[in-house]
Amino acid sequence: MSDDTNEKDALSFEASTDRLTAIVEQLEEGELPLEAALRLFEEGIGVARGAQARLDAAEKRVEELLGVDDRGEARTRPFES
């Protein structure tokens, strides 16, 4: 993986949304040359995918925490990250 990919993976969900907001604002200005806009768009896609992966993992964890067994008791098991 490239350093850029590692940096995107290291962003917290909140940092990802902040970066995506900044990217959208830059793209909406319409002042960037085509190649720069494409690079920024590509970065945004990577950041969005990382944020989605974090959301998916959080959803899975919540589902595990809220799960109940056949007797109505909470199902618990160690969380695997």
Backbone as JSON, one array per atom type, in Angstrom:
{
  "sequence": "MSDDTNEKDALSFEASTDRLTAIVEQLEEGELPLEAALRLFEEGIGVARGAQARLDAAEKRVEELLGVDDRGEARTRPFES",
  "N": [[0.83, -1.19, 0.0], [0.34, 2.3, -0.56], [1.79, 5.29, 0.91], [-0.16, 7.29, 1.0], [-2.55, 5.81, 1.1], [-2.23, 4.53, 3.57], [-2.31, 6.76, 5.24], [-4.99, 7.61, 4.85], [-6.32, 5.41, 5.9], [-5.63, 5.71, 8.54], [-7.05, 7.88, 9.43], [-9.44, 9.14, 11.69], [-13.01, 8.62, 12.03], [-14.27, 11.09, 12.36], [-12.25, 12.86, 11.53], [-12.13, 12.05, 8.91], [-14.65, 12.88, 7.92], [-14.34, 15.62, 8.19], [-12.22, 16.06, 6.38], [-13.43, 15.22, 3.99], [-15.43, 17.17, 3.76], [-13.85, 19.43, 3.32], [-12.7, 18.73, 0.87], [-14.96, 18.59, -0.82], [-15.79, 21.26, -0.72], [-13.6, 22.51, -2.0], [-13.77, 21.36, -4.55], [-16.29, 22.24, -5.34], [-15.86, 24.94, -5.71], [-14.8, 25.14, -8.22], [-12.44, 26.05, -9.36], [-10.15, 24.61, -9.8], [-7.62, 23.09, -11.85], [-8.28, 20.49, -14.26], [-6.79, 18.03, -13.84], [-5.89, 18.34, -11.18], [-8.33, 18.48, -9.87], [-9.3, 15.92, -10.4], [-7.41, 14.37, -8.98], [-7.99, 15.22, -6.39], [-10.66, 14.41, -6.2], [-10.26, 11.64, -6.38], [-8.83, 11.23, -4.0], [-10.86, 11.9, -2.21], [-12.68, 9.8, -2.68], [-11.23, 7.64, -1.66], [-11.0, 8.42, 1.06], [-13.7, 8.47, 1.75], [-14.34, 5.76, 1.46], [-12.79, 4.65, 3.5], [-14.04, 5.83, 5.72], [-16.58, 4.69, 5.46], [-15.95, 2.02, 5.94], [-15.28, 2.17, 8.63], [-17.78, 2.9, 9.68], [-19.25, 0.6, 9.01], [-17.93, -1.32, 10.61], [-18.53, -0.31, 13.14], [-21.32, -0.58, 13.14], [-21.54, -3.37, 13.04], [-20.43, -4.01, 15.5], [-22.3, -2.81, 17.26], [-24.55, -4.34, 16.63], [-23.66, -6.8, 17.59], [-23.47, -6.2, 20.3], [-26.11, -5.69, 20.98], [-27.35, -8.05, 20.55], [-29.36, -10.95, 21.31], [-29.87, -14.16, 22.83], [-31.67, -17.32, 22.36], [-33.01, -17.53, 24.76], [-33.5, -14.99, 25.46], [-31.44, -13.66, 26.65], [-28.59, -11.56, 26.81], [-26.25, -11.89, 24.22], [-22.88, -12.43, 24.39], [-19.49, -11.99, 23.5], [-15.97, -11.94, 23.02], [-14.85, -8.96, 21.45], [-13.71, -8.74, 18.17], [-11.26, -7.05, 16.57]],
  "CA": [[0.0, 0.0, 0.0], [1.08, 3.54, -0.6], [1.69, 6.12, 2.1], [-1.45, 7.97, 0.97], [-3.56, 4.87, 1.55], [-2.04, 4.36, 4.99], [-2.79, 7.98, 5.89], [-6.45, 7.58, 4.81], [-6.75, 4.38, 6.83], [-5.35, 6.18, 9.89], [-7.96, 8.96, 9.8], [-10.64, 8.79, 12.46], [-14.23, 8.91, 11.29], [-14.48, 12.54, 12.42], [-11.25, 13.49, 10.65], [-12.54, 11.74, 7.53], [-15.74, 13.75, 7.5], [-13.77, 16.96, 8.03], [-11.46, 16.09, 5.13], [-14.39, 15.15, 2.89], [-16.05, 18.48, 3.66], [-12.87, 20.32, 2.69], [-12.57, 18.32, -0.54], [-16.18, 19.01, -1.53], [-15.75, 22.72, -0.85], [-12.62, 22.85, -3.04], [-14.29, 20.95, -5.86], [-17.43, 23.08, -5.69], [-15.38, 26.25, -6.15], [-14.62, 25.04, -9.66], [-11.25, 26.78, -9.78], [-9.02, 23.71, -9.97], [-7.42, 22.46, -13.17], [-8.89, 19.17, -14.34], [-5.96, 16.99, -13.2], [-5.91, 18.55, -9.74], [-9.67, 18.12, -9.43], [-9.37, 14.46, -10.43], [-6.63, 13.86, -7.85], [-8.75, 15.53, -5.18], [-11.81, 13.51, -6.22], [-9.75, 10.31, -6.06], [-8.56, 11.24, -2.57], [-12.15, 11.87, -1.55], [-13.23, 8.44, -2.77], [-10.48, 6.83, -0.69], [-11.39, 8.83, 2.41], [-15.08, 8.02, 1.94], [-14.32, 4.3, 1.64], [-12.28, 4.41, 4.85], [-15.1, 6.22, 6.66], [-17.64, 3.68, 5.36], [-15.47, 0.81, 6.62], [-15.42, 2.42, 10.07], [-19.21, 2.81, 9.99], [-19.64, -0.81, 8.93], [-17.4, -1.99, 11.79], [-19.31, 0.16, 14.29], [-22.64, -1.21, 13.04], [-21.37, -4.76, 13.41], [-20.21, -4.05, 16.95], [-23.58, -2.51, 17.91], [-25.4, -5.53, 16.46], [-23.19, -7.82, 18.52], [-23.78, -5.79, 21.67], [-27.56, -5.73, 21.18], [-27.86, -9.39, 20.24], [-29.88, -11.8, 22.38], [-29.98, -15.57, 22.46], [-33.02, -17.88, 22.34], [-33.62, -17.34, 26.08], [-33.66, -13.56, 25.68], [-30.29, -13.13, 27.37], [-27.61, -10.91, 25.93], [-25.15, -12.68, 23.69], [-21.61, -11.7, 24.51], [-18.27, -12.67, 23.11], [-14.93, -10.92, 22.85], [-14.89, -8.21, 20.19], [-12.54, -8.93, 17.32], [-11.05, -5.85, 15.73]],
  "C": [[0.86, 1.24, 0.0], [0.93, 4.29, 0.71], [0.36, 6.84, 2.16], [-2.56, 7.07, 1.49], [-3.45, 4.67, 3.05], [-2.54, 5.57, 5.76], [-4.32, 8.0, 5.93], [-6.99, 6.56, 5.8], [-6.59, 4.84, 8.27], [-6.31, 7.27, 10.34], [-9.11, 8.42, 10.64], [-11.86, 9.11, 11.6], [-14.47, 10.42, 11.23], [-13.5, 13.28, 11.52], [-11.59, 13.23, 9.18], [-13.65, 12.66, 7.06], [-15.27, 15.18, 7.34], [-13.02, 17.08, 6.71], [-12.39, 16.04, 3.93], [-15.09, 16.5, 2.68], [-15.12, 19.46, 2.95], [-12.72, 20.0, 1.2], [-13.76, 18.8, -1.34], [-16.16, 20.52, -1.74], [-14.78, 23.15, -1.95], [-13.16, 22.52, -4.42], [-15.45, 21.84, -6.3], [-17.02, 24.47, -6.15], [-15.16, 26.28, -7.66], [-13.39, 25.74, -10.21], [-10.05, 25.89, -10.08], [-8.87, 23.26, -11.41], [-7.95, 21.02, -13.12], [-8.08, 18.1, -13.61], [-5.97, 17.12, -11.69], [-7.27, 18.16, -9.16], [-9.83, 16.6, -9.41], [-8.6, 13.83, -9.28], [-7.38, 14.06, -6.54], [-9.98, 14.62, -5.08], [-11.39, 12.09, -5.84], [-9.44, 10.2, -4.57], [-9.87, 11.13, -1.79], [-12.79, 10.5, -1.56], [-12.54, 7.54, -1.75], [-10.87, 7.14, 0.75], [-12.81, 8.34, 2.71], [-15.14, 6.51, 2.17], [-13.81, 3.94, 3.04], [-13.33, 4.72, 5.91], [-16.22, 5.18, 6.64], [-17.22, 2.39, 6.06], [-15.59, 0.97, 8.13], [-16.89, 2.35, 10.49], [-19.69, 1.37, 9.99], [-19.17, -1.58, 10.17], [-18.18, -1.58, 13.04], [-20.69, -0.48, 14.3], [-22.58, -2.67, 13.48], [-21.21, -4.89, 14.92], [-21.52, -3.8, 17.7], [-24.51, -3.72, 17.8], [-24.98, -6.64, 17.41], [-23.56, -7.47, 19.95], [-25.27, -5.89, 21.98], [-28.15, -7.11, 20.96], [-28.33, -10.13, 21.48], [-29.97, -13.23, 21.89], [-31.43, -16.03, 22.53], [-33.75, -17.69, 23.68], [-33.83, -15.87, 26.4], [-32.52, -12.92, 26.44], [-29.29, -12.56, 26.36], [-26.53, -11.9, 25.51], [-23.89, -11.85, 23.84], [-20.49, -12.61, 24.03], [-17.22, -11.59, 22.94], [-15.04, -10.26, 21.49], [-13.59, -8.42, 19.45], [-12.39, -7.71, 16.44], [-10.28, -6.19, 14.5]]
}
